[in-house]
Amino acid sequence: MSYFQKEQLALFEVADLVGLGKIPIEKRNPLQIQTCGIGELIRHLIAQGIKEIYIGVGGTASNDGGIGIAAGLGYRFYDRDGNVLPACGQSLLNLASVSTENRYEIPEDVQIRILADVTSPLCGYQGATYTFGKQKGLDPTMFAVVDQAIQDFYEKVSPATLELKGAGAGGGIAGGLCAFAQANIVSGIDTCLNLISFDKKVADADLVIVGEGRLDRQSLAGKAPIGVSKRTPVGVPVIAICGSLAEDLPSLPFENIQAAFSILEKSEPLEDSLKNASLYLEHTAANIGHLLNMRKI
């Protein structure tokens, strides 16, 4: 699993290990995917002298409620017969006890920050399972059972995490990081913009262009394009180029975005859209350039 490192700072994306885009739709099973490698990577980074760890938790294919994080940090899980359970979401349905005998303690001088811009809690109708379970391949008939299993798990190990906004990000990975690695949830987009000195770079800009696979109401909940547009100074126009535009978007302009363009002129099969994405993007960008040139006439 790759990560970025600069001096005593490290940053990595959970999706590099268990990204939704890495798994074909017909093979998705969020209850079987294991994420213990994330906890193991945290231990490795700390052993290398890292003091600040930033973790992006978006776009995961898992829905394990954070049990994988705990396993990677030394926790062990057992069913009613004392059998060791694998560290995956399915095991939450049979979990009877948790062993902390070999747990790894995060050093006090290490700061772990979760980059997340969703506010979903772990459980409930706005939580990880009900909000993102379907797109990850979880049968809706399982939502209530899985949601209750995550609830029961955290009532055993960390009841306070159930009340934490954003803990449901990454299928509950954010909650696991908070409960077992003493992590804090911070705004993903604002943190990234600060790290690249965005405000300084955009101060004298004539135009800002943002991108999104599909611009919809979920985008308005704090995803990157909206975060960028909100941080762009008043008077600097922002336009969005997207794979597609949802019909339920507010009328433009909204959130400082003056105009939005889809690179698809008509509904195309997914295979064609992916194969020719660069061509469609180039064509749309050229048309936008022609429009901007008209201002000079």
Backbone as numpy.savetxt, mean C-alpha at the origin, in Angstrom:
# Nx Ny Nz CAx CAy CAz Cx Cy Cz
14.64 -9.92 -1.88 13.79 -8.72 -1.88 14.68 -7.48 -1.88
14.44 -6.58 -2.80 15.29 -5.40 -2.93 14.88 -4.29 -1.97
15.83 -3.41 -1.66 15.53 -2.26 -0.82 16.52 -1.15 -1.15
16.11 0.08 -0.81 16.97 1.25 -1.00 17.66 1.56 0.32
18.93 1.88 0.26 19.67 2.20 1.47 20.54 3.43 1.25
20.51 4.33 2.20 21.38 5.49 2.19 21.82 5.75 3.62
23.10 5.52 3.86 23.67 5.65 5.21 22.88 4.78 6.19
22.22 5.38 7.18 21.49 4.58 8.18 19.99 4.55 7.91
19.61 4.85 6.68 18.19 4.85 6.30 17.95 3.77 5.24
16.85 3.06 5.36 16.47 2.05 4.37 14.99 2.18 4.06
14.64 1.87 2.82 13.25 1.94 2.38 12.97 0.75 1.47
11.82 0.12 1.68 11.43 -0.96 0.77 9.92 -1.04 0.64
9.48 -1.69 -0.43 8.06 -1.87 -0.73 7.68 -3.33 -0.48
6.66 -3.54 0.33 6.17 -4.90 0.58 5.73 -5.56 -0.72
5.21 -4.76 -1.65 4.73 -5.30 -2.92 5.84 -5.96 -3.74
7.10 -5.63 -3.45 8.20 -6.31 -4.13 8.25 -7.79 -3.76
7.70 -8.12 -2.60 7.67 -9.51 -2.15 6.33 -10.17 -2.46
5.24 -9.47 -2.15 3.90 -10.07 -2.30 2.97 -9.11 -3.05
3.44 -8.55 -4.14 2.65 -7.60 -4.91 1.49 -8.25 -5.64
0.35 -7.58 -5.64 -0.84 -8.11 -6.31 -0.59 -8.30 -7.80
0.17 -7.39 -8.40 0.43 -7.46 -9.83 1.32 -8.62 -10.23
1.98 -9.26 -9.25 2.87 -10.38 -9.55 2.12 -11.70 -9.69
0.84 -11.71 -9.29 0.09 -12.96 -9.25 -1.08 -12.89 -10.23
-1.19 -13.83 -11.18 -2.32 -13.85 -12.11 -3.65 -13.93 -11.35
-4.68 -13.31 -11.90 -5.98 -13.24 -11.23 -6.47 -14.62 -10.81
-6.32 -15.61 -11.71 -6.86 -16.94 -11.43 -6.09 -17.68 -10.33
-4.92 -17.17 -9.94 -4.11 -17.85 -8.93 -4.08 -17.09 -7.60
-4.83 -16.03 -7.49 -4.79 -15.23 -6.27 -5.52 -15.93 -5.12
-4.86 -16.01 -3.99 -5.44 -16.59 -2.78 -4.79 -15.89 -1.58
-5.37 -14.79 -1.13 -4.72 -13.96 -0.11 -4.54 -14.64 1.24
-5.25 -15.74 1.47 -5.13 -16.42 2.76 -3.95 -17.39 2.80
-3.35 -17.67 1.64 -2.24 -18.62 1.59 -0.88 -17.94 1.43
-0.88 -16.67 1.11 0.38 -15.95 0.88 1.07 -15.64 2.21
2.35 -15.91 2.27 3.11 -15.69 3.49 3.99 -14.44 3.38
4.02 -13.67 4.46 4.76 -12.40 4.46 5.84 -12.36 5.54
6.23 -13.52 6.06 7.22 -13.52 7.14 8.57 -12.95 6.69
8.82 -12.95 5.37 10.06 -12.39 4.86 10.22 -10.92 5.18
9.11 -10.23 5.41 9.19 -8.80 5.75 9.81 -8.63 7.13
9.34 -9.42 8.09 9.93 -9.37 9.42 11.39 -9.76 9.41
11.71 -10.76 8.59 13.11 -11.20 8.48 13.99 -10.11 7.88
13.45 -9.37 6.90 14.21 -8.28 6.31 14.45 -7.16 7.32
13.46 -6.87 8.13 13.62 -5.85 9.17 14.77 -6.23 10.10
14.82 -7.48 10.51 15.90 -7.95 11.38 17.26 -7.83 10.69
17.29 -8.16 9.41 18.54 -8.06 8.64 19.02 -6.61 8.57
18.10 -5.69 8.28 18.48 -4.28 8.16 19.02 -3.73 9.48
18.37 -4.10 10.56 18.82 -3.64 11.87 20.21 -4.20 12.18
20.44 -5.44 11.80 21.75 -6.06 12.01 22.84 -5.36 11.20
22.43 -4.71 10.08 23.38 -3.97 9.24 23.62 -2.55 9.74
22.97 -2.17 10.84 23.18 -0.85 11.41 22.16 0.20 10.99
21.09 -0.21 10.33 20.06 0.74 9.91 19.27 1.23 11.12
19.02 2.55 11.15 18.29 3.15 12.27 16.91 3.67 11.87
16.73 3.96 10.59 15.43 4.43 10.09 14.97 3.51 8.97
13.78 2.94 9.12 13.24 2.04 8.11 11.88 2.55 7.66
11.75 2.79 6.36 10.47 3.20 5.78 9.92 2.02 4.98
8.65 1.71 5.20 8.04 0.54 4.55 6.76 0.93 3.84
6.73 0.74 2.52 5.51 0.95 1.75 4.68 -0.31 1.77
3.39 -0.19 2.09 2.56 -1.39 2.27 1.43 -1.50 1.25
1.44 -0.68 0.21 0.36 -0.71 -0.77 0.53 -1.83 -1.79
-0.59 -2.20 -2.42 -0.57 -3.12 -3.56 -0.22 -4.55 -3.23
-0.53 -5.02 -2.02 -0.19 -6.39 -1.66 -1.29 -7.37 -2.06
-0.88 -8.62 -2.23 -1.83 -9.69 -2.57 -2.27 -10.46 -1.34
-1.77 -10.10 -0.18 -2.04 -10.85 1.05 -3.18 -10.24 1.85
-3.74 -11.07 2.72 -4.75 -10.61 3.68 -4.57 -11.45 4.95
-3.38 -11.32 5.55 -3.04 -12.18 6.69 -3.16 -11.48 8.03
-3.64 -10.24 8.03 -3.82 -9.54 9.29 -2.54 -9.22 10.03
-1.39 -9.41 9.38 -0.12 -9.11 10.01 0.54 -10.29 10.71
-0.06 -11.48 10.59 0.51 -12.66 11.26 1.89 -13.00 10.69
2.09 -12.71 9.41 3.39 -12.98 8.79 4.49 -12.11 9.36
4.17 -10.85 9.63 5.14 -9.95 10.26 5.58 -10.53 11.59
4.60 -10.95 12.39 4.90 -11.52 13.70 5.80 -12.75 13.58
5.51 -13.61 12.61 6.32 -14.82 12.43 7.76 -14.48 12.08
7.93 -13.48 11.22 9.28 -13.07 10.84 10.06 -12.47 11.99
9.33 -12.05 13.03 9.97 -11.47 14.22 10.01 -12.46 15.38
9.79 -13.74 15.07 9.99 -14.78 16.08 8.77 -15.34 16.77
7.59 -14.80 16.52 6.38 -15.33 17.13 6.03 -16.68 16.49
5.38 -17.56 17.27 4.93 -18.84 16.76 3.45 -19.05 17.10
2.76 -19.80 16.25 1.31 -19.93 16.36 0.91 -21.40 16.40
-0.11 -21.70 17.23 -0.52 -23.08 17.43 -2.04 -23.22 17.37
-2.48 -24.42 16.92 -3.91 -24.72 16.94 -4.27 -25.36 18.28
-5.51 -25.82 18.42 -5.97 -26.37 19.70 -5.24 -27.64 20.11
-4.67 -28.35 19.12 -3.96 -29.59 19.41 -2.47 -29.38 19.63
-2.04 -28.11 19.61 -0.64 -27.82 19.84 0.23 -27.91 18.61
-0.39 -28.02 17.44 0.37 -28.08 16.20 0.78 -26.68 15.75
2.00 -26.57 15.24 2.48 -25.28 14.73 1.73 -24.94 13.44
1.26 -23.70 13.36 0.53 -23.25 12.17 1.45 -22.43 11.27
1.30 -22.56 9.95 2.07 -21.71 9.04 1.63 -20.26 9.18
2.52 -19.35 8.88 2.24 -17.92 9.05 1.51 -17.36 7.84
0.22 -17.67 7.73 -0.60 -17.14 6.64 -2.00 -16.86 7.16
-2.78 -16.13 6.38 -4.11 -15.75 6.81 -5.01 -16.92 7.14
-4.88 -18.01 6.42 -5.71 -19.19 6.67 -5.55 -19.69 8.10
-4.35 -19.56 8.64 -4.08 -20.06 9.99 -4.85 -19.29 11.06
-5.24 -18.07 10.76 -6.00 -17.29 11.74 -7.33 -17.97 12.07
-7.85 -18.76 11.13 -9.13 -19.42 11.34 -9.02 -20.56 12.35
-7.80 -21.04 12.58 -7.58 -22.18 13.50 -6.67 -21.83 14.67
-6.38 -20.55 14.84 -5.42 -20.12 15.86 -6.00 -20.27 17.27
-5.21 -20.93 18.14 -5.63 -21.09 19.53 -4.69 -20.39 20.50
-3.40 -20.36 20.17 -2.44 -19.73 21.08 -1.25 -19.16 20.32
-0.57 -18.21 20.98 0.59 -17.53 20.40 1.76 -17.62 21.36
2.92 -18.01 20.85 4.13 -18.07 21.67 5.02 -16.88 21.36
5.45 -16.18 22.42 6.34 -15.03 22.27 7.74 -15.34 22.79
8.01 -16.61 23.04 9.27 -17.02 23.66 10.50 -16.57 22.88
10.42 -16.63 21.55 11.58 -16.30 20.71 11.40 -14.99 19.94
10.53 -14.13 20.42 10.27 -12.90 19.68 11.49 -11.98 19.67
11.60 -11.24 18.59 12.71 -10.30 18.41 12.26 -8.93 18.87
13.05 -8.30 19.73 12.73 -6.97 20.24 13.38 -5.91 19.36
12.59 -4.98 18.86 13.13 -3.88 18.06 13.91 -2.94 18.99
15.18 -2.65 18.68 15.96 -1.74 19.52 15.30 -0.37 19.65
15.49 0.26 20.79 14.85 1.55 21.05 15.33 2.65 20.12
16.54 2.52 19.59 17.07 3.58 18.73 16.73 3.37 17.25
15.87 2.41 16.96 15.44 2.16 15.58 14.01 2.66 15.39
13.80 3.44 14.35 12.48 3.98 14.02 11.96 3.30 12.75
10.78 2.72 12.84 10.15 2.08 11.68 8.88 2.85 11.34
8.80 3.31 10.11 7.65 4.11 9.68 6.96 3.44 8.50
5.66 3.33 8.61 4.84 2.71 7.56 4.30 3.80 6.66
4.58 3.69 5.38 4.09 4.67 4.41 2.73 4.22 3.92
1.69 4.89 4.38 0.33 4.50 4.01 -0.56 5.73 3.96
-1.45 5.76 3.00 -2.36 6.89 2.88 -3.82 6.47 2.95
-4.08 5.20 3.21 -5.44 4.76 3.47 -5.67 4.78 4.97
-6.90 4.98 5.37 -7.22 5.08 6.80 -8.01 3.88 7.29
-8.05 2.82 6.49 -8.83 1.64 6.85 -8.32 1.00 8.14
-9.22 0.68 9.07 -8.81 -0.05 10.26 -8.59 -1.52 9.91
-8.18 -2.31 10.87 -7.98 -3.73 10.62 -9.27 -4.44 10.28
-10.32 -4.17 11.04 -11.55 -4.95 10.94 -12.78 -4.08 10.72
-13.88 -4.75 10.42 -15.13 -4.05 10.17 -15.36 -3.83 8.69
-16.50 -3.22 8.37 -16.88 -3.04 6.96 -15.94 -2.09 6.21
-15.21 -1.25 6.94 -14.23 -0.37 6.31 -12.81 -0.92 6.45
-12.69 -2.13 6.97 -11.38 -2.70 7.24 -10.74 -3.40 6.07
-9.63 -4.07 6.35 -8.80 -4.69 5.31 -9.57 -5.69 4.47
-10.29 -6.59 5.10 -10.94 -7.69 4.37 -12.09 -7.20 3.51
-12.98 -6.42 4.09 -14.16 -5.96 3.35 -13.79 -4.96 2.26
-12.78 -4.16 2.48 -12.41 -3.12 1.52 -11.60 -3.66 0.35
-10.64 -4.53 0.64 -9.70 -4.95 -0.41 -9.70 -6.45 -0.69
-10.45 -7.22 0.09 -10.42 -8.67 -0.07 -10.83 -9.17 -1.44
-11.86 -8.59 -2.01 -12.37 -9.08 -3.30 -11.33 -8.93 -4.40
-10.67 -7.77 -4.48 -9.70 -7.55 -5.55 -8.47 -8.45 -5.39
-8.28 -8.98 -4.19 -7.16 -9.88 -3.95 -7.52 -11.34 -4.19
-8.80 -11.59 -4.52 -9.22 -12.95 -4.83 -9.94 -13.67 -3.71
-10.28 -12.97 -2.64 -10.99 -13.61 -1.52 -12.48 -13.68 -1.83
-13.05 -14.86 -1.66 -14.48 -15.07 -1.88 -15.27 -14.23 -0.88
-16.21 -13.39 -1.35 -16.99 -12.54 -0.45 -17.72 -13.32 0.65
-18.02 -14.60 0.40 -18.68 -15.39 1.44 -17.76 -15.64 2.63
-16.46 -15.38 2.45 -15.48 -15.58 3.52 -15.18 -14.31 4.29
-15.69 -13.18 3.83 -15.34 -11.90 4.44 -15.60 -11.90 5.95
-16.81 -12.28 6.36 -17.17 -12.20 7.77 -16.30 -13.11 8.63
-16.02 -14.32 8.14 -15.23 -15.29 8.89 -13.79 -14.80 9.06
-13.20 -14.32 7.96 -11.82 -13.84 8.01 -11.72 -12.58 8.87
-12.66 -11.68 8.71 -12.66 -10.44 9.49 -12.72 -10.76 10.99
-13.57 -11.70 11.36 -13.69 -12.08 12.77 -12.42 -12.75 13.27
-11.77 -13.54 12.41 -10.53 -14.20 12.81 -9.42 -13.18 13.10
-9.34 -12.14 12.27 -8.36 -11.07 12.52 -8.69 -10.35 13.83
-9.98 -10.09 14.04 -10.44 -9.46 15.27 -10.02 -10.29 16.49
-10.28 -11.58 16.44 -9.94 -12.47 17.57 -8.43 -12.49 17.82
-7.65 -12.50 16.74 -6.19 -12.52 16.85 -5.68 -11.30 17.61
-6.15 -10.13 17.22 -5.65 -8.91 17.86 -6.21 -8.70 19.26
-7.35 -9.26 19.54 -7.83 -9.20 20.92 -6.91 -10.00 21.84
-6.22 -11.00 21.28 -5.25 -11.78 22.05 -3.92 -11.04 22.21
-3.44 -10.44 21.12 -2.05 -9.96 21.11 -1.89 -8.44 21.24
-2.87 -7.67 20.74 -2.72 -6.20 20.76 -4.06 -5.52 20.52
-4.94 -5.49 21.51 -6.27 -4.91 21.32 -6.25 -3.46 20.84
-5.26 -2.68 21.27 -5.20 -1.27 20.89 -5.05 -1.09 19.38
-4.42 -2.04 18.71 -4.19 -1.94 17.27 -5.50 -1.97 16.50
-6.53 -2.57 17.08 -7.84 -2.64 16.42 -8.46 -1.26 16.24
-8.04 -0.30 17.05 -8.59 1.06 16.97 -7.74 1.99 16.12
-6.66 1.48 15.58 -5.69 2.33 14.88 -6.08 2.57 13.43
-6.22 3.84 13.05 -6.51 4.18 11.66 -5.33 3.82 10.77
-5.62 3.17 9.65 -4.58 2.79 8.72 -4.00 1.41 8.96
-4.39 0.77 10.07 -3.84 -0.55 10.40 -4.24 -1.61 9.39
-5.32 -1.37 8.64 -5.77 -2.34 7.64 -5.01 -2.28 6.33
-4.12 -1.31 6.18 -3.36 -1.19 4.93 -2.52 -2.45 4.70
-2.41 -2.84 3.43 -1.60 -4.01 3.09 -2.18 -5.31 3.61
-3.51 -5.39 3.69 -4.13 -6.61 4.19 -3.85 -6.87 5.66
-3.59 -5.78 6.40 -3.30 -5.89 7.82 -1.82 -5.89 8.14
-0.98 -5.81 7.11 0.47 -5.75 7.35 0.82 -4.53 8.20
0.15 -3.41 7.93 0.41 -2.20 8.72 0.11 -2.44 10.19
-1.00 -3.12 10.46 -1.34 -3.44 11.84 -0.29 -4.33 12.49
0.18 -5.32 11.74 1.22 -6.20 12.26 2.50 -5.46 12.58
2.88 -4.53 11.72 4.09 -3.74 11.96 3.95 -2.88 13.20
2.77 -2.32 13.40 2.54 -1.49 14.59 2.56 -2.33 15.86
1.91 -3.49 15.80 1.79 -4.33 16.99 3.08 -5.04 17.36
3.82 -5.51 16.36 4.96 -6.39 16.63 6.33 -5.75 16.38
6.34 -4.61 15.67 7.62 -3.94 15.37 7.63 -2.50 15.85
6.62 -2.12 16.66 6.53 -0.77 17.22 6.64 0.31 16.15
6.08 0.05 14.99 6.13 1.01 13.88 5.06 2.08 14.04
5.24 3.17 13.34 4.26 4.26 13.29 3.80 4.46 11.86
2.52 4.76 11.69 1.97 5.01 10.36 2.10 6.50 10.05
2.69 6.80 8.90 2.83 8.19 8.46 2.28 8.31 7.04
2.01 9.53 6.62 1.53 9.76 5.26 2.59 9.32 4.26
2.23 8.36 3.43 3.18 7.85 2.45 3.62 8.90 1.46
2.66 9.58 0.87 3.00 10.54 -0.18 3.75 11.73 0.40
3.32 12.25 1.55 4.01 13.41 2.12 5.44 13.06 2.52
5.63 11.88 3.07 6.98 11.46 3.46 7.88 11.34 2.24
7.37 10.72 1.18 8.16 10.58 -0.05 8.49 11.94 -0.66
7.52 12.84 -0.67 7.76 14.17 -1.23 8.79 14.93 -0.41
8.76 14.75 0.90 9.76 15.39 1.75 11.16 14.82 1.47
11.23 13.51 1.29 12.53 12.86 1.06 13.19 13.32 -0.23
12.38 13.70 -1.23 12.96 14.14 -2.51 12.96 15.66 -2.65
12.67 16.38 -1.55 12.65 17.86 -1.56 11.71 18.38 -2.63
10.50 17.84 -2.66 9.52 18.18 -3.69 9.20 19.67 -3.72
8.96 20.26 -2.56 8.56 21.67 -2.52 9.58 22.58 -3.19
10.85 22.29 -2.97 11.92 23.08 -3.59 11.94 22.88 -5.10
11.75 21.65 -5.53 11.83 21.34 -6.96 10.66 21.90 -7.75
9.50 22.04 -7.11 8.31 22.45 -7.85 8.06 23.95 -7.73
8.84 24.63 -6.90 8.59 26.05 -6.62 8.53 26.91 -7.88
9.39 26.63 -8.86 9.44 27.43 -10.08 8.89 26.69 -11.30
8.09 25.68 -11.06 7.56 24.88 -12.18 6.50 25.64 -12.96
6.42 25.38 -14.25 5.36 25.93 -15.09 4.15 25.00 -15.15
4.40 23.72 -14.95 3.35 22.71 -15.07 3.76 21.47 -14.29
2.78 20.83 -13.66 3.01 19.55 -12.97 2.09 18.50 -13.57
2.65 17.36 -13.94 1.87 16.26 -14.51 1.91 15.08 -13.53
0.73 14.58 -13.18 0.64 13.41 -12.30 0.06 12.24 -13.09
0.30 11.03 -12.63 -0.19 9.84 -13.32 -0.86 8.88 -12.36
-1.76 8.07 -12.90 -2.47 7.07 -12.10 -3.00 6.00 -13.05
-2.96 4.74 -12.62 -3.51 3.68 -13.46 -4.98 3.91 -13.75
-5.75 4.14 -12.70 -7.16 4.50 -12.83 -7.46 5.58 -11.81
-7.88 6.72 -12.28 -8.23 7.82 -11.39 -9.69 7.65 -10.99
-9.92 7.39 -9.70 -11.28 7.18 -9.22 -11.40 7.74 -7.80
-12.50 7.44 -7.14 -12.71 8.00 -5.81 -11.72 7.45 -4.78
-11.20 6.25 -5.01 -10.16 5.75 -4.12 -8.90 6.61 -4.20
-8.66 7.17 -5.39 -7.50 8.06 -5.57 -7.62 9.28 -4.67
-8.86 9.73 -4.44 -9.09 10.94 -3.66 -8.78 10.73 -2.18
-8.61 9.47 -1.78 -8.36 9.17 -0.37 -6.90 9.31 0.02
-6.11 9.96 -0.83 -4.73 10.24 -0.46 -3.68 9.56 -1.28
-4.04 9.02 -2.45 -3.04 8.38 -3.30 -2.10 9.43 -3.89
-1.02 8.94 -4.49 0.07 9.81 -4.93 -0.36 11.00 -5.79
-1.19 10.84 -6.82 -1.54 12.00 -7.65 -2.18 13.13 -6.86
-3.05 12.76 -5.92 -3.73 13.79 -5.12 -2.75 14.42 -4.14
-1.88 13.61 -3.56 -0.88 14.16 -2.65 0.03 15.15 -3.34
0.43 14.83 -4.57 1.29 15.73 -5.34 0.54 17.01 -5.69
-0.69 16.87 -6.15 -1.45 18.06 -6.56 -1.71 18.99 -5.39
-1.96 18.43 -4.21 -2.21 19.26 -3.04 -0.95 20.01 -2.59
0.21 19.44 -2.84 1.46 20.09 -2.44 1.99 21.05 -3.49
1.37 21.05 -4.66 1.80 21.96 -5.73 1.33 23.38 -5.41
2.19 24.38 -5.53 1.81 25.75 -5.20 0.63 26.25 -6.03
-0.18 27.08 -5.41 -1.29 27.71 -6.12 -0.74 28.52 -7.29
-1.35 28.39 -8.44 -0.89 29.09 -9.63 -0.11 28.22 -10.58
0.35 27.06 -10.11 1.02 26.10 -10.98 -0.01 25.05 -11.38
-0.38 24.99 -12.67 -1.42 24.05 -13.08 -0.96 22.59 -12.95
-1.92 21.74 -12.61 -1.66 20.30 -12.49 -2.61 19.56 -13.43
-2.06 18.67 -14.26 -2.90 17.83 -15.10 -2.57 16.37 -14.82
-3.57 15.51 -15.01 -3.40 14.08 -14.74 -3.50 13.28 -16.03
-2.59 12.33 -16.20 -2.65 11.38 -17.31 -2.85 10.00 -16.70
-3.92 9.32 -17.11 -4.31 8.08 -16.45 -4.62 6.99 -17.47
-4.57 5.75 -16.99 -4.99 4.65 -17.84 -6.46 4.75 -18.14
-7.24 5.10 -17.12 -8.68 5.29 -17.31 -9.20 6.25 -16.25
-10.35 6.84 -16.53 -11.00 7.78 -15.61 -12.35 7.21 -15.20
-12.60 7.15 -13.90 -13.88 6.64 -13.40 -14.99 7.66 -13.64
-16.20 7.15 -13.78 -17.34 8.03 -14.04 -17.80 8.76 -12.78
-17.40 8.28 -11.61 -17.89 8.88 -10.36 -16.97 9.97 -9.82
-16.02 10.42 -10.62 -15.14 11.49 -10.18 -15.89 12.82 -10.10
-15.47 13.71 -9.21 -16.07 15.05 -9.17 -15.76 15.80 -10.47
-16.52 16.84 -10.71 -16.27 17.66 -11.90 -14.94 18.39 -11.74
-14.20 18.46 -12.83 -12.94 19.19 -12.82 -13.20 20.69 -12.82
-12.30 21.46 -12.18 -11.11 21.01 -11.44 -11.47 20.49 -10.05
-10.66 19.57 -9.53 -10.81 19.08 -8.16 -9.44 18.78 -7.59
-9.29 19.00 -6.30 -8.03 18.74 -5.58 -6.83 19.36 -6.30
-7.03 20.54 -6.88 -5.97 21.29 -7.56 -5.60 20.70 -8.92
-6.30 19.66 -9.38 -6.07 19.10 -10.72 -6.99 19.83 -11.69
-6.40 20.47 -12.69 -7.16 21.30 -13.62 -7.78 20.49 -14.76
-7.10 19.42 -15.17 -7.60 18.61 -16.28 -7.07 17.19 -16.13
-7.83 16.22 -16.66 -7.42 14.81 -16.57 -7.67 14.14 -17.91
-6.72 13.30 -18.33 -6.80 12.64 -19.63 -6.59 11.14 -19.47
-7.42 10.36 -20.15 -7.22 8.92 -20.23 -6.42 8.61 -21.48
-5.47 7.68 -21.39 -4.68 7.35 -22.57 -5.44 6.40 -23.50
-6.57 5.87 -23.03 -7.38 4.97 -23.85 -8.55 5.73 -24.45
-8.63 5.75 -25.76 -9.72 6.46 -26.43 -11.01 5.65 -26.40
-10.90 4.35 -26.23 -12.06 3.48 -26.12 -11.69 2.30 -25.24
-12.69 1.52 -24.85 -12.44 0.36 -24.01 -11.67 -0.69 -24.79
-10.48 -1.00 -24.31 -9.63 -1.99 -24.98 -9.45 -3.21 -24.07
-9.24 -4.39 -24.64 -8.92 -5.57 -23.82 -7.68 -5.30 -22.98
-7.64 -5.86 -21.78 -6.53 -5.61 -20.87 -5.19 -5.95 -21.51
-5.13 -7.06 -22.23 -3.88 -7.48 -22.86 -3.37 -6.42 -23.83
-4.29 -5.85 -24.63 -3.90 -4.81 -25.58 -3.46 -3.55 -24.85
-4.20 -3.19 -23.80 -3.87 -1.97 -23.05 -2.47 -2.05 -22.45
-2.12 -3.22 -21.92 -0.79 -3.39 -21.33 0.29 -3.43 -22.40
0.02 -4.12 -23.49 1.01 -4.27 -24.56 1.33 -2.95 -25.21
0.32 -2.10 -25.40 0.51 -0.85 -26.14 0.46 0.38 -25.26
0.64 0.20 -23.95 0.51 1.32 -23.02 1.45 2.47 -23.37
2.70 2.16 -23.71 3.66 3.23 -24.02 3.24 4.00 -25.26
2.68 3.30 -26.24 2.21 3.97 -27.46 1.05 4.89 -27.16
0.09 4.39 -26.38 -1.07 5.22 -26.01 -0.65 6.43 -25.19
0.30 6.22 -24.28 0.79 7.31 -23.44 1.48 8.37 -24.28
2.30 7.94 -25.21 3.01 8.89 -26.08 2.02 9.70 -26.92
1.00 9.04 -27.43 -0.01 9.72 -28.25 -0.76 10.77 -27.43
-1.15 10.40 -26.21 -1.87 11.34 -25.35 -0.99 12.51 -24.96
0.26 12.23 -24.61 1.19 13.30 -24.23 1.42 14.27 -25.38
1.49 13.74 -26.60 1.68 14.61 -27.77 0.49 15.54 -27.95
-0.71 15.02 -27.77 -1.91 15.86 -27.89 -1.94 16.94 -26.82
-1.54 16.58 -25.60 -1.48 17.58 -24.53 -0.46 18.65 -24.88
0.67 18.24 -25.45 1.68 19.20 -25.88 1.14 20.16 -26.92
0.35 19.65 -27.86 -0.25 20.52 -28.88 -1.18 21.54 -28.24
-1.95 21.10 -27.23 -2.85 22.02 -26.54 -2.06 23.11 -25.83
-0.98 22.74 -25.18 -0.17 23.72 -24.47 0.47 24.72 -25.43
0.86 24.25 -26.60 1.45 25.14 -27.60 0.45 26.16 -28.11
-0.83 25.82 -28.08 -1.87 26.75 -28.54 -1.90 28.01 -27.69
-1.45 27.89 -26.43 -1.44 29.06 -25.55 -0.45 30.11 -26.03
0.54 29.67 -26.82 1.58 30.59 -27.28 1.21 31.29 -28.59
0.13 30.80 -29.22 -0.27 31.39 -30.52 -0.92 32.75 -30.32
